């Protein structure tokens, strides 16, 4: 169950992350996005496997999802010149 739970966020991240990396972002910004996502997924897995208080798992999921949305927003604004 934990692996399937991770795949729900990792698959969209890989697609959007690849497009984001190909769009030529600043290296520091790209590294920040990728590191926050990986850290959030690692913490989410730990929170999923151990009995941590419930908001920790939800907040780590939201952090990873927010990074994916941030990259998608950056792609749209860069591609559409908004």
N, C-alpha and C positions, 0 to 999 in steps of 0.2 A: 504493500500500500504506500509506503514511503517513497519508493521509486516512481510509482505512477503519479504521486502527488508532485514530485519534483519535475517530472516531464511536462506537466501542465504549464509550467512557467518557463522551462528551459527551451522548449521548442520555439515559442514565439520570440524569445530573447535571441536565439541563434540567428533567426531570419532577419530581425530588425537590427541586431548587432552587426551582422555582416554588411547590410546596406549602409548602416551608420559609419562603419569603418571605411567603406569605399567612398563615402561622401567627402572625405578629407577633413575631419574635425581636428581641432587642436589636440595634440598628443596628451596634454595634461587633462583635458576634459574627457577624452575617451578613456583614459586610464581610470579616472575617478568613477565614471559610469560602470566600467567593467568590475572594478574592485568592490564597489558598493554592492553590485548584484551578487557577486560570488560570496561576499561576506554574509549577505542576507540569506542566501540559499544554504550556506553552511550552518548558520544559526537556526534557520528554519528546520533543517534536518535534525539538529541536536534537540530542538524543542519538540519535534515530532516523536523522537525516540525516547526521550526522558520526560519525567513528569514535571516539567516547568509550568509555572502559572500560565493560564490560557491566553492572556493578551500577548504574551511574547511570541507565540507562533503566528498569530494574526498580524502583528506589527511587522514581523520579519517578512511575511508574505507581501504585505503592502509596500514595504521598502523596495523589494525586488521588482514588484509590478510598477511602482512609480518610476524606477530607473528605465524600464522598458518603454513606458509612456513618454518619458522625457526624451529618449532617443528618437522615438517615432515623431514627436513634435518637432524636434530639431531637423529630422529628415524632411518633413513636410514644409517647414518654413524655409529651409535651404533650397529645396527643389522648386518651390513655388515663389520664392523671393518675397515672402510676406514680411 
